[in-house]
C-alpha cells in the first residue's frame, strides 16, 4: 500500500513540475500562456487576463444618482425610444419617473416604443404605462414647440445612435437643442456608445443637400457619441443652448459595442444587429436607388439586389476590386416590402471579414458604381441618393472610383480635425 501511495505521489509531483511547462512562461513575473494547466496544478501565481473580456461601460443613465442636482426642483421631459435603457435593461422612462419629476415624453422616428416603420407617421398620444403625454417629433413637427415645452424645464435625450450621418435621431436632438435655446430650457444628453467605434470615413455633406437625414455638413461615418455630437452641433452650428452631457465611464472610441457590456437593442425596425450597423453607412446608399436593400429579410442592408441582377457576375466584379475587409457573396433573396416586395432578387450579401480594415462608405460607393455600370438601363440613381451621400458627384458619376476614394480620404482628414475639439473620450 505504501509503495502504491509513493508511486501516486511521484506521478503528481512530476505533473506539477513538468505539466505546467514553466519554460513557456512569457515574462519574469511568472505569467504563463498555459492557463488551463496552471489552473490545475497552481504552479503559476499569475496568468494573463482573457483577451475577450468585455469592457464594463457605465452609461450616462447608469450615473443618474451622481447627477441629480441637474434635475432637483425641475420639470423634466425625455426624448427616447426602446434603446433608452440602463445596464440592467430598465427603461430610462422608468428610471427618471422614479427619481425626478418626469412630466412629458417625446418620440423620434419609429415612436417611443418602436412601433412605427421607417418614414411612418406617428402622432401625439398618451403613454399607456406612465400616463404621460407623448409628443411626436417626426412628421410635420420635428422641433418641439413652445406649448410642448410649457411644462418642461429640462429636456433630456437617451437614444442609441448607429454612427451614420443619415440616421434621423441626431437631428431630432439638434432640433430639440434649438428649441431649448429659443425657450430658455436646459438640454441634457445621457451619453451612450457609438456602436461602430470611432472610425471616421465618407463624404462631408454639401449644404445644398441638407435635409432631415443630413442637417449639417458632417461626414458620413463620424465616429462620435451623441454627447460629442451635441457639443459639436452646439458650437459649430451656433445653437448655443444650455447643454449638459452626462458622460459615460470606462468608454473609449475604438470599442465596438460587442466589446462592451452595453446591450444591443434594435435602434430601429430594420437595424437588427451590430453587423447591420457596420455596413449601413455604405449600403444605406441603396435607399437612393431602385434596388432592394433587403428590407423585410433577416439581413437588411447586408442583402442588396434586384430581379435583373446576376448575383455571380456582380459578386465577381465587386470582389475583383480588392476592397479590404469585405467579401461579396452571391445570393438570392425575396424582400417582403418596399423595393421589389415579394419578388425574387439576385444580389450579394456584404460579409465584413475584418471590420478594422473595412470601409463601409467606400464599399457603398463601389457597389453603386458597379451595379450602374453593369445594368445602365435598369438602375436609376434617384435624387434621394444625393441626400444620403451628401454630395452631387456620386449621383452624377462625375469621377472614377479611385478619384472618389481620394476625395473621401481628404474629407475624413478635414472632419477629424474639426471633431477633435469636441471629443470627450480617448
N, C-alpha and C positions, 0 to 999 in steps of 0.2 A: 504493500500500500504506500509506504514511504517513497519507494522508487517511482511509483506511478505519479505521486504528487510532485516529486522532484522534476520529472520529465515535463509535466504540465507547466511548472514554474519556469523552466528553461525556455519552453516554447513562447510563453507570454513575454519573457524578458527579451528574447530575440525579436519578437514582433515590435515591441516598444522601441528597441534600439534601432532597428533597421526598417521597420514598416513605415515609419513616418518620413523616411528619406530626408534626413536633415541636410544632406549635401545639396538638396534642391532649394534650400531656403534662399530667398532672394535679397536679403539685406541683413545688416548687422543687428537689427532689432528683432531677429528671430521670426520674421514674417515668412510664412510658408504657403506655397501655392496649393499644397495637397490638403485642403481644408477638411474633406470628409475623413481622411485617415487621422488627421490631427484631432478631430473631434472624438475619434475612437480611443486613441492612445494618450491624448492630452499632453504630448511631449512639447508642442509649441505653445508658448504662453499667449501669443497674439497672432491671429490670422487676418488677412485683409478683409475689408468690408465687401459684401457682394456688390458687383458693378451695376446691377439692375435695381438698386434701391431707389424708391420714389422719393422725390423731394417734398417734404411736408410744407406746402404753401398755405399761409393764413390769408384768406380772402379779406377784402375790405369789410364785408358784412360780419365776418367772424370777430372783428375787432370793434364791434359796436359799443361794447361796455367801456372801452377806453376813450370813446369819442362822444359820450352822451351830452357833454357840455354844449355841443353844437345844437342840440335839439331841445334842451331844457326850456320849458315855457313856450315852445314854438308849436305851431300847427304844421304838420308835415304831409307833403304829397310825395308819391312814389311812382316813377316810370319803371315798369318791369314786365317780365313775361315768365314762362316756365323755367328759364335758366337762372332766374334770380333765387338762388338757394344758398344756404351756408354749407359748411363742410359736412354737416350732419344731415343734409338734404331737407332741412327746414326752410320753408319759403321765406324770402325777405319780407313779404307781406306779413306773415305771422310773427316774424321777429320784431318788426317795427310796431305792429299792432299791440304787442305785449310791452314794449319798452319805451315808446314815445307816443305822442298824441297824433296818430295817423288819421288824416281827415279826408284824403282823396287819392284815387288811383288813376293812372294814365297808361293807355295801351298803345304800343307801337304797331307796326305792320305785323300781321298774324294774330293779334289780340293778346290780351293779358294772360289768357290761359292757353294760348297757342292753337286756337280753334279755327283759324282762317288761313286759306291757301295764299300763295304769293299773289299780290295785287288785289286780293279780295277785299271787299268793302267791309268795314267794321264801324259800328256806331256807338254812341254813348249808351251805357247800360248800368245796372246795379249789380255789383259782385255778390253772387249767391252766398259766399262764405262769410264775408265781413259785413255785408250790407252797405258798403261804401259805394259812392258814385264812381264809375269808371268812365273817364273822358277819352275819346278816341283821338289819337294824334296821327292817324293815317287816313288819307282820303281828302276830303275838301278842306279840313282843318289840320294842318301839320304843326302849327305853332300854338302853344297854349294861349288862350285869350285871357283878357283881364277878368272876366267873370269866372273862368275856370280856376284862376289862382286867387280868387277873392278870399277863400278860406284856407290859404296856404301861406306860410312864412318861409318855409324851407322846402325846396323841391329837390328830390333825390332821384338818382338812376342806378339801377343794378340790373345789368343785362350782359349776357355773354356775346361779345362780338366774334367775328371769324377772321378778322385781319385783312379784309378786302375793301377797297375804296368804294365799291358799288353796292355794299351792304347797307341797307337804309337806317339801321339803328343809330349809327354815328351821326346822322343828320337830324334824326329825332332829338338826339342830345343837343346838337348845335342850335336848333330852333328853340328848344327849351331854355338854353342858356341866354339866347337873345331875349326871350320873354322875361326871364328873371332880371335882366338888366333894365328892360323897359319899365317893369312894375316893382322894382326895388326888393326883389326876393334873393335869398341865398341859394346857390346851386351846389349840390353835393354829389360826388361820384363815389360809389362803393366800387373800388377797383377790383378787377379780376384779370387773369392772364390773357395774352394774345395766344390762341391755341396753336398757331402755326409758327411760333417763335419770333425772333427779332430780325429776320432777313428782310432786306429792302430790295424791291425789284419792280420793274414795269415802266409805265409811262406816266408822266405828270399831266394831269388834266388841263386842257386848254379852256380858258374861261368861256369861250363861245359854246362849249359843250356842257356847261353847268346845268345840273338837274337834281332831282331828289336822290338819284343814285350816284351823284358826284357834285357836291355843292361847292367844294373849294379845290384849288389847284394843288392837290396832294397826289402821291404816287399810288399805283395800283395795290401793291403789297407793302404796307407802311411799316410793319414790324413794331407797332406801338400798342400799348394798352388803352382802354377807354379813358383812363385818368390822364395819361400822357397826351392823348389826342385833345382832350378837353383843354389842357393847358396851352397846347399849340393853337387851337381854334381861338381861344380867348385872347391871345396876344397877337398872333399873326394876322387874324382876320377881324381884329378890332371889335370884338364883342364886349370885353371888359366888364363882365359880370362879377359879382362876389362869389368866387369859385373856391371850393374846398374839395380836396381829393383825400379820401380815406385810403391810405396806401396799404398794399399787401406786405406781408413779412415773408422772407426766405425766397422771394421770387427773383429770377434772373432771366434776361431776354432770350438766351439761347435755348431755353427749355421749350419743348413741345408739351402739349397738355398731358399726353400719356406718360410723360416723365415726372409728373407731379401727382399729388394725392387729390387734386381737384377733379370732381366727377365730370364726365361728358354728359350733357343733356342737350338734346337736339335744339339748336338755336332757332330753327325754322323747319317746316314740314319736309323740305327736300334737302336737309343738311343732316343726314342720319349718323355720320361718323366723322372722326378726325381725318380719315382718308379723303372723304368728300371735301372737307375744308382745304386739304393740301392741294387739290387740283383746281379748286373753284376760282382762284384768281386768274387762271388761264382759260379753263373750259367754260367759264361764265360768259366768254365771248359769244358762245353759240346761242345765247338769248337774243343776239342781234342778227341771226341767220335763220333761214327757214329749214333748219336741221334740228332734229331732236337732241336735247341734252340729257336724255334718259329720265325725264320726269315720269313718275308712275312706274318706275322699275326699282329693283333693290339697290341700284348703283347710280343714282342721279349724279350728273356731272362727271362720272367716270365712264359711262356709256355714252358715246356720241355717234350719231349716224342718221341715215335716211334710206328710204326704199331703193333708191337708184345707186347707192354706194356699193362698190365691190369691196368687201372688207379686207380681203387678202391684198388687193392692189394698193389700197390706201395704207394699210399697216406696213407693207413693204416700203412704200415711198417714205413714210414717216421714219421708220427705223433706219433707212439709208442716210438720214440727215446726221446721225451720230450725236443726237442730243443727250446730254449726260443725265444719269439718274432716272431714266424712264425707259419703259418698253411698251410698245403698242401692239396689243394682241387682237387679231381679227375676231369679230363676234357677230352674232345676230341677236336682236332683241326686239321686243314689242312694247313700246310705251303705252300707258293706259290713259294719258291725257295730254293736252296741248299738241305740239307739232307731231303729226303722223300718229295720232292716237289710234290704238288697236290695229296698226299696220306693221307688218314685219319689216324691220330696218336692218341693213347691213352697216357695219361701222367698226369702231375699235373701242377697246377698253384701255384706259390710261393706267398703267401699273407703275407706281413710284418704286424704283428699286434702290435708290439712295436719296433720301429726302434732303440731305445736306448739299448734294450736288444738283438736285432737281430745281429747275427754274420754271415754275408754273406759267409765268407770263410769256416767256419765250416759246414754251410748248404750245400755249394757246394761239399765239400768232402763227406759228408754223402749221398748226392744224387748219386754221382759216385759209392760209395761203395755198396749201397743198390741195385741199378739197375744192377750192375755187378753180385752181389750175386744171384739175382732173375732170371737173364737171361744170364747165363755164356756163352751159345753157340751163343747168338745173339750180345752181346755187345763187341765191340772191342776197347780197350784202345790204341789209336794211339800215336805215338811218339810226336806229336804236344802237347799232354797233358803235357809233361814234360816242354815244353816251356811256357805254360800257368801257371802251378803251380810253376815252377821254381825248382822243386825237382824231384828226381827219385823215391822216396819211395812211393808216391801216385800212380804213374803209375804201379809200381811193386807190389802194395798192400802188402808192407813189414810189416806194423804194423796194429794193431787194430785201430778203430776209436778213442777210448779213448787215446791211445798212440800218435796218430797224433795230437789230440787236445792239449795234454800236450806239444808236440814239438812246435805247433803253438803259444801257450801262451809264451813259452820261447823266440821264435823269436820276438814276439811283444815287450817283455821286452827289448831285446837287441837293436832292431831298435829304440825304443822310446828314449833310452839313446843317440844314435847317432844323431837322428833328433833334439833333444833338443837344440843343438848348433846352429841350423840354423832357428829356428822359429822366425818369425817377429811379429806375433800376439799372444795375450793371449790365 
